[in-house]
Amino acid sequence: MHRLSDAFRDPVLEGCQSAAVFRLPARHEASYERNRANLPLGRTDWWAVSDHRLRRIDSVILLIDAFGQPGRVDVMAGRYVGYEDELRATASPVKARRALFVEGAFRELGHTAVSGLLAFSGLGTLEGTKYLTANRATSARRAPPTRQPSFSPEFAGRHGAVSPSGYVPDAEHGRVMSALARHLQEQRYEGLDNNPHDCSARPAGSADARCELFELKTGTSSQDIHTAIGQLLAYEHRLRVECGWGHARRVLVLPDGPAARARLPLLNTLGMNLMVYRRTRGRIAFERVSTLDAP
């Protein structure tokens, strides 16, 4: 799954419009064990859920740490069919603690990583009971873009003017970017765009394919890497607003070598990917080192 909102596309929740969302981390051992035991029974543990919310939801989603697989969160869901109040003298009639029931057993729809859970959920925070609606989840994805993608090759080569020091500027960045654009087109990517970022594109042939955002650096210094990370995050946000993107697969493109590959653990931790380039027989060749789908 790319986003929690994808749950409404699954046949299990077909036609559903609003879900109560609960986060079940393994560190809360007692609640975690009770919820895991209740999954086949199609019920949750006791949660604070208000009356007016109960009248609006038609599904329940659980984000539960995978058993025996640290770092993974399973997405379990079902169609809401009813509830049971916790019988306590101090229970509030407005916001009582309730166990929610779904049709049959909870079904696994997919999974994500703990490190990217907040971005995956799109809910900002997962404290307490949260709610996700299908129309809100899909409105940004279906919003008409404010501009269409276009790719304009940047200057590549040596500038004619010579500086007083005798240095002739060489636009290596433009040369590599043009080669990357050709490479993506050869790989059947479409919708190439480089405004205002280096390059973005989508694999052809699938409307649901994840957009990819590329940031190229011709050096591998710490400043190059840290700048690129910030640019990838900032440009992705801008493209969500201007073009109706969901979360993109973020790719940092670097010249191949030990210094570039040493950055892979950092990039993967941040949910980013590494592509390297090298010159081979007069051409610039590209290699994908990782293809994470983390948000």
Contacts in CASP RR format, 6 or more apart in sequence:
PFRMAT RR
TARGET T0000
AUTHOR 0000-0000-0000
METHOD contacts of the structure
MODEL  1
MHRLSDAFRDPVLEGCQSAAVFRLPARHEASYERNRANLPLGRTDWWAVS
DHRLRRIDSVILLIDAFGQPGRVDVMAGRYVGYEDELRATASPVKARRAL
FVEGAFRELGHTAVSGLLAFSGLGTLEGTKYLTANRATSARRAPPTRQPS
FSPEFAGRHGAVSPSGYVPDAEHGRVMSALARHLQEQRYEGLDNNPHDCS
ARPAGSADARCELFELKTGTSSQDIHTAIGQLLAYEHRLRVECGWGHARR
VLVLPDGPAARARLPLLNTLGMNLMVYRRTRGRIAFERVSTLDAP
1 7 0 8 1.000
1 75 0 8 1.000
1 109 0 8 1.000
1 110 0 8 1.000
1 111 0 8 1.000
1 112 0 8 1.000
1 120 0 8 1.000
2 120 0 8 1.000
2 210 0 8 1.000
2 246 0 8 1.000
2 247 0 8 1.000
2 293 0 8 1.000
2 295 0 8 1.000
3 120 0 8 1.000
3 122 0 8 1.000
3 137 0 8 1.000
3 246 0 8 1.000
3 247 0 8 1.000
3 295 0 8 1.000
4 21 0 8 1.000
4 61 0 8 1.000
4 63 0 8 1.000
4 75 0 8 1.000
4 120 0 8 1.000
4 121 0 8 1.000
4 122 0 8 1.000
4 123 0 8 1.000
4 132 0 8 1.000
4 137 0 8 1.000
5 122 0 8 1.000
5 132 0 8 1.000
5 134 0 8 1.000
5 137 0 8 1.000
5 138 0 8 1.000
5 141 0 8 1.000
6 109 0 8 1.000
7 13 0 8 1.000
7 19 0 8 1.000
7 59 0 8 1.000
7 61 0 8 1.000
7 75 0 8 1.000
7 77 0 8 1.000
7 109 0 8 1.000
7 132 0 8 1.000
8 15 0 8 1.000
8 16 0 8 1.000
8 17 0 8 1.000
8 19 0 8 1.000
8 134 0 8 1.000
8 137 0 8 1.000
8 138 0 8 1.000
10 77 0 8 1.000
10 109 0 8 1.000
12 77 0 8 1.000
12 78 0 8 1.000
12 79 0 8 1.000
12 107 0 8 1.000
12 109 0 8 1.000
13 19 0 8 1.000
13 59 0 8 1.000
13 77 0 8 1.000
13 78 0 8 1.000
13 79 0 8 1.000
13 109 0 8 1.000
15 58 0 8 1.000
15 134 0 8 1.000
16 58 0 8 1.000
16 59 0 8 1.000
16 79 0 8 1.000
16 134 0 8 1.000
17 58 0 8 1.000
17 133 0 8 1.000
17 134 0 8 1.000
17 135 0 8 1.000
18 56 0 8 1.000
18 57 0 8 1.000
18 58 0 8 1.000
18 59 0 8 1.000
18 131 0 8 1.000
18 132 0 8 1.000
18 133 0 8 1.000
18 134 0 8 1.000
19 57 0 8 1.000
19 58 0 8 1.000
19 59 0 8 1.000
19 60 0 8 1.000
19 61 0 8 1.000
19 77 0 8 1.000
19 80 0 8 1.000
19 131 0 8 1.000
19 132 0 8 1.000
19 133 0 8 1.000
20 47 0 8 1.000
20 49 0 8 1.000
20 53 0 8 1.000
20 57 0 8 1.000
20 59 0 8 1.000
20 60 0 8 1.000
20 61 0 8 1.000
20 80 0 8 1.000
20 100 0 8 1.000
20 129 0 8 1.000
20 130 0 8 1.000
20 131 0 8 1.000
21 61 0 8 1.000
21 62 0 8 1.000
21 63 0 8 1.000
21 121 0 8 1.000
21 123 0 8 1.000
21 126 0 8 1.000
21 129 0 8 1.000
21 130 0 8 1.000
21 131 0 8 1.000
21 132 0 8 1.000
22 44 0 8 1.000
22 47 0 8 1.000
22 60 0 8 1.000
22 61 0 8 1.000
22 62 0 8 1.000
22 63 0 8 1.000
22 128 0 8 1.000
22 129 0 8 1.000
22 130 0 8 1.000
23 63 0 8 1.000
23 117 0 8 1.000
23 126 0 8 1.000
23 127 0 8 1.000
23 128 0 8 1.000
23 130 0 8 1.000
24 31 0 8 1.000
24 32 0 8 1.000
24 35 0 8 1.000
24 62 0 8 1.000
24 63 0 8 1.000
24 64 0 8 1.000
24 65 0 8 1.000
25 32 0 8 1.000
25 65 0 8 1.000
26 32 0 8 1.000
26 65 0 8 1.000
31 45 0 8 1.000
32 64 0 8 1.000
32 65 0 8 1.000
34 45 0 8 1.000
35 44 0 8 1.000
35 45 0 8 1.000
35 62 0 8 1.000
35 64 0 8 1.000
36 64 0 8 1.000
36 67 0 8 1.000
38 44 0 8 1.000
38 45 0 8 1.000
39 62 0 8 1.000
39 64 0 8 1.000
39 76 0 8 1.000
39 105 0 8 1.000
39 106 0 8 1.000
40 105 0 8 1.000
40 106 0 8 1.000
41 105 0 8 1.000
42 78 0 8 1.000
42 101 0 8 1.000
42 102 0 8 1.000
42 104 0 8 1.000
42 105 0 8 1.000
42 106 0 8 1.000
43 84 0 8 1.000
43 99 0 8 1.000
43 100 0 8 1.000
43 101 0 8 1.000
43 102 0 8 1.000
44 60 0 8 1.000
44 62 0 8 1.000
44 99 0 8 1.000
44 100 0 8 1.000
44 101 0 8 1.000
45 99 0 8 1.000
46 86 0 8 1.000
46 97 0 8 1.000
46 98 0 8 1.000
46 99 0 8 1.000
47 97 0 8 1.000
47 98 0 8 1.000
47 99 0 8 1.000
47 100 0 8 1.000
47 128 0 8 1.000
47 129 0 8 1.000
48 95 0 8 1.000
48 96 0 8 1.000
48 97 0 8 1.000
48 98 0 8 1.000
48 128 0 8 1.000
48 129 0 8 1.000
49 83 0 8 1.000
49 95 0 8 1.000
49 96 0 8 1.000
49 97 0 8 1.000
49 98 0 8 1.000
49 100 0 8 1.000
49 129 0 8 1.000
50 94 0 8 1.000
50 95 0 8 1.000
51 93 0 8 1.000
51 94 0 8 1.000
51 95 0 8 1.000
53 129 0 8 1.000
53 131 0 8 1.000
54 82 0 8 1.000
54 83 0 8 1.000
54 98 0 8 1.000
56 131 0 8 1.000
57 80 0 8 1.000
57 131 0 8 1.000
58 79 0 8 1.000
58 80 0 8 1.000
59 77 0 8 1.000
59 78 0 8 1.000
59 79 0 8 1.000
59 80 0 8 1.000
59 102 0 8 1.000
60 77 0 8 1.000
60 78 0 8 1.000
60 80 0 8 1.000
60 100 0 8 1.000
60 102 0 8 1.000
60 106 0 8 1.000
61 75 0 8 1.000
61 76 0 8 1.000
61 77 0 8 1.000
61 78 0 8 1.000
61 132 0 8 1.000
62 75 0 8 1.000
62 76 0 8 1.000
62 77 0 8 1.000
62 106 0 8 1.000
63 73 0 8 1.000
63 74 0 8 1.000
63 75 0 8 1.000
63 117 0 8 1.000
63 121 0 8 1.000
63 126 0 8 1.000
64 73 0 8 1.000
64 74 0 8 1.000
64 76 0 8 1.000
65 71 0 8 1.000
65 72 0 8 1.000
65 73 0 8 1.000
65 74 0 8 1.000
65 114 0 8 1.000
66 72 0 8 1.000
66 73 0 8 1.000
66 74 0 8 1.000
66 111 0 8 1.000
71 113 0 8 1.000
71 114 0 8 1.000
71 115 0 8 1.000
72 111 0 8 1.000
72 112 0 8 1.000
72 113 0 8 1.000
72 114 0 8 1.000
73 111 0 8 1.000
73 112 0 8 1.000
73 113 0 8 1.000
73 114 0 8 1.000
73 117 0 8 1.000
74 108 0 8 1.000
74 110 0 8 1.000
74 111 0 8 1.000
75 108 0 8 1.000
75 109 0 8 1.000
75 110 0 8 1.000
75 111 0 8 1.000
75 112 0 8 1.000
76 106 0 8 1.000
76 107 0 8 1.000
76 108 0 8 1.000
76 109 0 8 1.000
77 102 0 8 1.000
77 106 0 8 1.000
77 107 0 8 1.000
77 109 0 8 1.000
78 102 0 8 1.000
78 103 0 8 1.000
78 104 0 8 1.000
78 106 0 8 1.000
78 107 0 8 1.000
79 102 0 8 1.000
79 103 0 8 1.000
80 100 0 8 1.000
80 101 0 8 1.000
80 102 0 8 1.000
81 101 0 8 1.000
81 102 0 8 1.000
81 103 0 8 1.000
82 100 0 8 1.000
82 101 0 8 1.000
83 98 0 8 1.000
83 99 0 8 1.000
83 100 0 8 1.000
83 101 0 8 1.000
84 98 0 8 1.000
84 99 0 8 1.000
84 101 0 8 1.000
85 91 0 8 1.000
85 96 0 8 1.000
85 97 0 8 1.000
85 98 0 8 1.000
86 96 0 8 1.000
86 97 0 8 1.000
86 98 0 8 1.000
86 99 0 8 1.000
88 97 0 8 1.000
91 97 0 8 1.000
112 120 0 8 1.000
112 294 0 8 1.000
112 295 0 8 1.000
113 120 0 8 1.000
113 294 0 8 1.000
115 269 0 8 1.000
115 271 0 8 1.000
115 294 0 8 1.000
116 271 0 8 1.000
116 294 0 8 1.000
116 295 0 8 1.000
117 126 0 8 1.000
118 124 0 8 1.000
118 125 0 8 1.000
118 126 0 8 1.000
119 247 0 8 1.000
119 295 0 8 1.000
120 247 0 8 1.000
120 295 0 8 1.000
121 130 0 8 1.000
121 132 0 8 1.000
123 130 0 8 1.000
123 132 0 8 1.000
140 240 0 8 1.000
140 244 0 8 1.000
140 246 0 8 1.000
141 244 0 8 1.000
141 246 0 8 1.000
142 244 0 8 1.000
143 244 0 8 1.000
145 242 0 8 1.000
145 243 0 8 1.000
145 244 0 8 1.000
146 242 0 8 1.000
146 243 0 8 1.000
147 195 0 8 1.000
147 242 0 8 1.000
147 243 0 8 1.000
149 191 0 8 1.000
149 192 0 8 1.000
149 193 0 8 1.000
149 200 0 8 1.000
149 243 0 8 1.000
150 193 0 8 1.000
150 194 0 8 1.000
150 195 0 8 1.000
151 181 0 8 1.000
151 191 0 8 1.000
151 192 0 8 1.000
151 193 0 8 1.000
151 194 0 8 1.000
151 199 0 8 1.000
152 194 0 8 1.000
152 195 0 8 1.000
153 174 0 8 1.000
153 177 0 8 1.000
153 178 0 8 1.000
153 181 0 8 1.000
154 171 0 8 1.000
154 173 0 8 1.000
154 174 0 8 1.000
154 177 0 8 1.000
154 178 0 8 1.000
154 194 0 8 1.000
155 171 0 8 1.000
155 174 0 8 1.000
156 171 0 8 1.000
156 174 0 8 1.000
156 175 0 8 1.000
156 177 0 8 1.000
156 178 0 8 1.000
157 170 0 8 1.000
157 171 0 8 1.000
157 172 0 8 1.000
157 174 0 8 1.000
157 175 0 8 1.000
158 168 0 8 1.000
158 169 0 8 1.000
158 170 0 8 1.000
158 171 0 8 1.000
159 168 0 8 1.000
159 169 0 8 1.000
159 170 0 8 1.000
159 171 0 8 1.000
160 168 0 8 1.000
161 169 0 8 1.000
162 168 0 8 1.000
163 169 0 8 1.000
172 218 0 8 1.000
173 216 0 8 1.000
173 218 0 8 1.000
175 284 0 8 1.000
176 216 0 8 1.000
176 218 0 8 1.000
176 253 0 8 1.000
176 277 0 8 1.000
176 284 0 8 1.000
177 194 0 8 1.000
177 198 0 8 1.000
177 199 0 8 1.000
177 216 0 8 1.000
179 277 0 8 1.000
179 283 0 8 1.000
179 284 0 8 1.000
179 286 0 8 1.000
180 199 0 8 1.000
180 214 0 8 1.000
180 216 0 8 1.000
180 253 0 8 1.000
180 277 0 8 1.000
180 284 0 8 1.000
180 286 0 8 1.000
181 192 0 8 1.000
181 194 0 8 1.000
181 199 0 8 1.000
183 284 0 8 1.000
183 286 0 8 1.000
184 192 0 8 1.000
184 199 0 8 1.000
184 201 0 8 1.000
185 192 0 8 1.000
187 203 0 8 1.000
188 203 0 8 1.000
188 204 0 8 1.000
188 205 0 8 1.000
189 201 0 8 1.000
189 202 0 8 1.000
189 203 0 8 1.000
189 204 0 8 1.000
189 212 0 8 1.000
190 201 0 8 1.000
190 202 0 8 1.000
190 203 0 8 1.000
190 204 0 8 1.000
191 200 0 8 1.000
191 201 0 8 1.000
191 202 0 8 1.000
192 199 0 8 1.000
192 200 0 8 1.000
192 201 0 8 1.000
193 199 0 8 1.000
193 200 0 8 1.000
193 201 0 8 1.000
194 200 0 8 1.000
196 235 0 8 1.000
196 238 0 8 1.000
197 213 0 8 1.000
197 214 0 8 1.000
197 215 0 8 1.000
197 231 0 8 1.000
197 235 0 8 1.000
197 239 0 8 1.000
198 214 0 8 1.000
198 215 0 8 1.000
198 216 0 8 1.000
198 253 0 8 1.000
199 213 0 8 1.000
199 214 0 8 1.000
199 216 0 8 1.000
200 211 0 8 1.000
200 212 0 8 1.000
200 213 0 8 1.000
200 214 0 8 1.000
200 235 0 8 1.000
200 239 0 8 1.000
200 248 0 8 1.000
201 211 0 8 1.000
201 212 0 8 1.000
201 214 0 8 1.000
202 209 0 8 1.000
202 210 0 8 1.000
202 211 0 8 1.000
202 212 0 8 1.000
203 209 0 8 1.000
203 210 0 8 1.000
203 212 0 8 1.000
210 247 0 8 1.000
210 248 0 8 1.000
210 249 0 8 1.000
210 293 0 8 1.000
211 239 0 8 1.000
211 245 0 8 1.000
211 246 0 8 1.000
211 248 0 8 1.000
211 249 0 8 1.000
212 248 0 8 1.000
212 249 0 8 1.000
212 250 0 8 1.000
212 251 0 8 1.000
213 232 0 8 1.000
213 235 0 8 1.000
213 236 0 8 1.000
213 239 0 8 1.000
213 248 0 8 1.000
213 249 0 8 1.000
213 250 0 8 1.000
213 251 0 8 1.000
214 251 0 8 1.000
214 252 0 8 1.000
214 253 0 8 1.000
214 275 0 8 1.000
215 228 0 8 1.000
215 231 0 8 1.000
215 232 0 8 1.000
215 235 0 8 1.000
215 250 0 8 1.000
215 251 0 8 1.000
215 252 0 8 1.000
215 253 0 8 1.000
216 253 0 8 1.000
216 254 0 8 1.000
217 224 0 8 1.000
217 225 0 8 1.000
217 227 0 8 1.000
217 228 0 8 1.000
217 252 0 8 1.000
217 253 0 8 1.000
217 254 0 8 1.000
218 255 0 8 1.000
219 254 0 8 1.000
219 255 0 8 1.000
220 254 0 8 1.000
220 255 0 8 1.000
220 257 0 8 1.000
220 259 0 8 1.000
220 260 0 8 1.000
220 263 0 8 1.000
224 254 0 8 1.000
225 252 0 8 1.000
225 263 0 8 1.000
225 266 0 8 1.000
228 252 0 8 1.000
229 252 0 8 1.000
229 267 0 8 1.000
229 270 0 8 1.000
229 272 0 8 1.000
232 250 0 8 1.000
232 252 0 8 1.000
232 272 0 8 1.000
233 250 0 8 1.000
236 245 0 8 1.000
236 247 0 8 1.000
236 248 0 8 1.000
236 250 0 8 1.000
239 245 0 8 1.000
239 248 0 8 1.000
240 246 0 8 1.000
240 247 0 8 1.000
247 295 0 8 1.000
249 273 0 8 1.000
249 291 0 8 1.000
249 292 0 8 1.000
249 293 0 8 1.000
250 271 0 8 1.000
250 272 0 8 1.000
250 273 0 8 1.000
251 272 0 8 1.000
251 273 0 8 1.000
251 274 0 8 1.000
251 275 0 8 1.000
251 288 0 8 1.000
252 263 0 8 1.000
252 267 0 8 1.000
252 272 0 8 1.000
252 273 0 8 1.000
252 274 0 8 1.000
252 275 0 8 1.000
253 275 0 8 1.000
253 276 0 8 1.000
253 277 0 8 1.000
253 286 0 8 1.000
254 260 0 8 1.000
254 263 0 8 1.000
254 274 0 8 1.000
254 275 0 8 1.000
254 276 0 8 1.000
254 277 0 8 1.000
255 276 0 8 1.000
255 277 0 8 1.000
255 278 0 8 1.000
256 276 0 8 1.000
256 277 0 8 1.000
256 278 0 8 1.000
256 287 0 8 1.000
257 276 0 8 1.000
260 274 0 8 1.000
260 276 0 8 1.000
261 274 0 8 1.000
261 276 0 8 1.000
261 289 0 8 1.000
263 274 0 8 1.000
264 274 0 8 1.000
264 289 0 8 1.000
264 290 0 8 1.000
267 273 0 8 1.000
267 274 0 8 1.000
267 290 0 8 1.000
268 290 0 8 1.000
268 292 0 8 1.000
268 294 0 8 1.000
271 292 0 8 1.000
271 294 0 8 1.000
271 295 0 8 1.000
272 292 0 8 1.000
273 288 0 8 1.000
273 289 0 8 1.000
273 290 0 8 1.000
273 291 0 8 1.000
273 292 0 8 1.000
274 288 0 8 1.000
274 289 0 8 1.000
274 290 0 8 1.000
275 286 0 8 1.000
275 287 0 8 1.000
275 288 0 8 1.000
275 289 0 8 1.000
276 286 0 8 1.000
276 287 0 8 1.000
276 289 0 8 1.000
277 284 0 8 1.000
277 285 0 8 1.000
277 286 0 8 1.000
277 287 0 8 1.000
278 284 0 8 1.000
278 285 0 8 1.000
278 287 0 8 1.000
279 285 0 8 1.000
END
